[in-house]
Amino acid sequence: MTQKEKNFIEFVKHQCFEYGVKCRLKNVKYLKLSGNIKCSGYFDSELPELVVAINRKDWIEILVHEYCHLTQWVEKIPLWDKSATSLAKVDDWLGGQEVRGISRHLGIARDLELDNEKRAVALIQEWGLKVDVEHYIRKANAYVQFYNYMGISRRWSKPGNSPYSNENIINEMPDKFNMNYKKMSKKVENVFKRENI
């Protein structure tokens, strides 16, 4: 762990303390959520807590990403409030329930993640963290597009084959935030299908 990473961890812990958020950095590869969904980290404003699996090579990226969700919550951005309902509706839909307006809910979740990924890149650069920013943006684009793909697949990705860990998908993504995020292109959709995301 570099000194910059240690400093960033202390910063995040301090910010969590300031805002009354429990910060848990767990020495595991994945966290298990409801419905058998596994993830590498999350920020929950209801509890509130920020939790990150740190027994993985990309842990610093995940910590930055989840911390940026905390900043969205603290700043009370309009997307954060809208997303509370939409993320619950997406979870219900992925669990098999019929949900009216699922495209709108997926779009709100997608737009929240896009805002968050842009914040994460700015923070990585600000702190000088040892992260390949161009590669991170490719992974971020894959993750944001995944919300469009869920509208087709109606499932979350498997832990070993997520869009942001699948190099074939990552390599198809641009290294800038310059995609059409409202609609997935046929080319990108085909890559997601081919890779069985």
N, C-alpha and C positions, 0 to 999 in steps of 0.2 A: 504494500500500500504506500503510495507516495505521500509526501507532506501535504500537497494540495488536496488530495483526497481526504486525509485526516482532518484538515482544516474545514473542508466542505461538510464532512460529517458533523463536526462540532457546531458549525453554523446551522445546519438543519435541525440538530437536537435543540439548540438554543431557540430557534424560531418556533419549533413545536412547543417547547415550554412556554414561550411568550403567548401563544394562541391557545394554550390548554389542550394540546394534541398529544396523545401518547405516541411515542416513537419506538417502534420495535424493529430491530435489524436481526433477522433470524438466520442462523447458520444452516439453511436448507436450500435445495435447488428450486423447489416449487412450493407455493402455498395453495391449500385446497379451499375453494369457496363452495357455496351452496350449489347443488345440482351437479356435483362432481367436476366442476370447472376448476382447472388448475391455472395458476398465474404466477408471475414472478414478483408482483408487488401490487399494492393498492393504497389509495387514500380514501377513507370513509369519514365524511363530515358529520355523520349522525352520531358516531361513538364519542368523540372524533379520534381517529388514529391513522397513522402512516406506518405501513408494514412493508418490508422489503426482504426478499430472499437473497442473502449475500454470499451463498456458497455457489457462485457462478461467475464466469469471467466477465459478464456484462453488468455486474451489480451496480457499478457507479452510474451507468446510464439509466438504470431502473430507478435508482434513488433520485436522480435529477428529475426524471419524468414524474415520479409520484410527488416529489416536493413541489413541482410546478402546478400539480392539481391543487395542492394546498394554497398556492398563491392565487389561483382562480377563485377559490372559495373565500379567501381573505378579502380579495378585491371585489367580491360580489359581482362578478361579470354576469351579464344577462344569460349567457349560455349555461352558466353553472346552475342557475335556478331552473331553467327549462329542462336541463339534463336529468335532474332528480327524478322527474316523472318518466322521462323517455328511457332512461337506463333501466328502470324497474319494468317498463313495458317490454323492452327488448329481452330482458331476462325471462319474463313470463312467456313471451313468444318462442324463445329458444327452448323453453320447458314444455312446449306443446300447446299452449293456450292460443286461441285466436285473439288477435289484437287489431282493432281498427286503427288505420293510419300508421301501420308499422313502418312504411317508407319514411314518413316524417320523423318518427322516433329514431330510426337508424341514422337519418340525416343530422339530427341534433347531436346524437352521440358522436358521429363522425366529425362534425364541425368543432365540438368540444376538444376532441383529440388533436385535430389539426392546430388549433390555437395553442394547445398544451405543448405540442412538439416544437412549434416555433419558439415558445418560451424556453424549452429545454435546450435548444441549440444556442440561444442567446446566453443562457446560464453557463453552459459548457465553455463557451468562448470567454465569458467574463471571468470565470474562475481558472481558466487555463488548464482544465482537466485533460488528462491523457486519453482523449477519445478522438477517433478518426471522424471528423464532423461530416465529411462527404458520405462516408459509409453509414453513419448514424441517420442522415437525412434519407438515404435510400431505404433503410429499415423503417423509418418513420412513415415514409410514403406508402410502404407496403402495409403497415399497420392501419393507416387512415383508409386506404382503399379496401382493406379487409371489411370495414363496416358496410361498404357497398356490396361486397361479395356475400356477406351474411344474408343480405336480402335475396340472394339466389340460392345459397346452400342451406340456410336456416340451421346452422350449427356453428358452435365455437370450434376453433382449431384444436388439434391434439397437441399436448405439451411438446412432443418431439418434432412437430411439424407445423410450427406457427409461421405466419407470413414474414415476421421479422427475424426468424432464425433460418429460414429456407433460402440458401444462397442463390438458387435459380430464380426465385422471385425477386430477391434483393437486387440482383444484377440487372433485372429488367426495369428497375425504378430509376428515375432521374435523381441526381445529387443536389437538386434545388427544389424548393417548394413551388413548383410551377406546373403542376398537373391540373387536369380538370377533376376536381374532387366531388362535384355534384353527381357525376355519372361515370361509371367505370367503362373504359374503352373495351371493345371486343378483344383486342390483343391482350390486355392485362387480364381480363376475365378468363381467356383461354389458358394463360400461364397458371392462374390459380387452380383451374380445373385440372390441368395436366399434372400439377404438383399435389393434387388431392388435398387441398387445404380445407 
